[in-house]
Amino acid sequence: MDTRLAERTTALETLLQARGLNKQYKREDGSPLQALADVDLTIHRGEIYSLLGPNGAGKTTLISIISGLLAPDSGQVVIGGHDLQDESLAARGLLGVVPQELALYEDLSARQNLRFFGRLSGLRGNELEQRIDDTLAFVDLTERQRERASRFSGGMKRRLNIGIGLLHRPQLVYMDEPTVGVDPQSRRRILDSVLRLRAGRGMTVLYTTHLMEEAQEISDRVGIIDHGRLIAEGRVGDLVLQAGEQDRLEIDLVEGSRLETGLLQELERNLPGAARVQLEESDGQGRLVVNADRGRQILSPLITALGAAGLEVRSVTVQEPNLETVFLQLTGRALRD
Amino acid sequence: MAAAAILIARKDLYLRFSNRASLLFLLALPLGLSLIITLVFGNLGEDGPASLRDIPLAIVNLDEGTTQQGQAINFGAGLLQLFDAADLAGGAGAGAAACPFAAAAESGEPALTLNELFAMQEVQDMAAGRNMVESGELAVLVVVPADFSARLSPQIAPGATALYPQAPAVIEVYSDGGRALESQVVSAVVAGYSERLLAGNIALGSAINALIAQEPLAALRLAAAGEDEAFSGALACGFADLAGGAVTRLQQAGPADDSELRQSTRLLAFVGMAQATFFALFAAQFGVLGVIEERQAGTLQRILTTATTRSAFLAGKLLGTWVTALFQLLLLLVALSLFASLIEGRLFFLWSASLPALFAILLPLSLAVAGLGVLLVAFVQRTEQIGAIGALVNIVLAMLGGAYGFTVPEPWSSLSLIHWGVDGMARLGNGDTDVGLHALALTLQGLALFGIGLWLFRRRVEV
């Protein structure tokens, strides 16, 4: 078989499939709260899938159900061909969990923590010790393996937290905001680790984060959940296209430049793909703002036209639509709201 | 499942015993409690054997006596004589040489005479006597009813073919609630006296019955012998050993083979063994705390996402709590035994040195409290709830177990592990190793509590 085809086939092999998940809670006043409503989710083997959603959107409920911690009111979850309800232990054996909270024993050393959770996952003897060594090396804690976790920095604890979830080499790793509260250096390490999991170990990662740039950087696909429903799903570029957002060009003019209204109308008429051209004030300076489908393509004719009108350009900024703008458009809220 | 449970228990025990603060708590709690019990009940500054002396006692003798075959009998007067037992011990007459009190005095053994034990006086007015008790002047007032002799006397009538003693009349022992020990001593002597009279009359009656059957006149001659001084002396001396017996019975509230123990040591042993059950209930809260802490730290959720079931997790917690409770109980009893040994000046074990019996009760007791801990897990969501819910459960168990001064009827009291624990431990403290039923009941309770707790945990606890 052609190598590329084989890779594509592997990449599209379904590892996790959730169908028709519903979950309802009771509020304190007794009224029902639909936490999940007919959620379908498919994660392919070898991909990094980021699940995004504002607080209270149903993200935690969905993850808890996938992790086997919570039973849905209806629906089905299959991991690696094993039904989570009927073959719970087999399905859970394929899953590694890296919770947002540091779920480890502070009074145990890094090695003891790994050994405990490794044994619970069924690892024994030399295989266990070898896996522990590998994991410690992977999360860069080999030198500190004998120290109690309570003596670790926040970033080291995070890495140990990740290592515990990876020790038994699960096929699917769920990571819940693993970079929360860590310094930029540790954050970079963690993100690199996630990318290495896919590249080096072929692991599938289900990732949740509040940081759009993280999701945009590492994700193959993104799912956006809100009000208990999966409202959008796909590659970041596809989602941007679906959202129909345009590029935004900001041109700052040198002091004293005067823009005639007629020029604005002319630019709007003549620049291909330009939807709107307007003048804004920024710190008392004149700023020309242009919304267009392909901003970079009209940059050259725009500057030429401005030069012909006797206007001198001080700086140019091109803002392309990103996940944040997509999320805002879909949910009406910023992710951190 | 078993491997995961053992792994979780091992981890818990390692964390408990390797953490300084936790270890300190594990050690300090039983040691502290044992010290408190010793200070309260051990009477550490005491010299010499403990004794009760000169218990202020009054007797109202309303006994009108009776007459049998022309003989005047007044057993109430006999009771007065009994409490003035120095007369009995040193009494003249044919029976004196055979008297145990007299024999003890002659051999030089320390013997407590009843007139040393009691500062007895006779009062005529019952109301006045009660007032004296209420004012604290007297510890105990004994009221002998008017028909006391009549009820205890055998009924012999001419031509009778059989002889039956009547039921004994009730002697009222009136005491101040704060002087329970003195009251118990007096009650023991009075009850023993009544029983002995009754038993003597039954024996006498049986003999007379036999004589009546063979020769009616012989019975009359026997009854007439009651007038004889020698017969009276022998009868009185017969009660002398009763006085010793009553005191001995009180002494046997402590370990049976340690009759020379200080009273404080006996009390320490009894209280210590009984308190151990209540102390064990702390272990249940330890178990609950462990589960809640794991839930709050997220390690419970993490464990449950591995190939570990909820049953295995709870079984591991049960096992860890079981071992911890056992350790703490043993530490408490060893510490109490050391304190008791210090008081006694010799090695003394609270559990009568019967290790198999001790473990026969400690193992199921620890299991029961660990099972209770698993049950509490289903109801306690946060650490701050442990105190309230744990205390509520403990109070209910204590009420059922009769720890509040009133007895809950069977079978309700049998539902409380406190009932079985306290009774079983107290039995051991008394030297009674017959605790098989207690062990069985506690084991069943432990398993049932675990089973219900597990069922609830799986049904209603969301992680």
Interface residues (C-beta under 8 A of the other chain):
Chain A: S67 G68 L69 L70 L89 R92 G93 L95 V97 P99 E101 L102 A103 L104 Y105 D107 L108 F116 F117 R119 L120 S121 G122 I164 H168
Chain B: A3 A4 L7 I8 K11 Y14 L15 S18 N19 A297 G298 T299 Q301 R302 I303 L304 T305 T306 A307 T308 T309 E462 V463
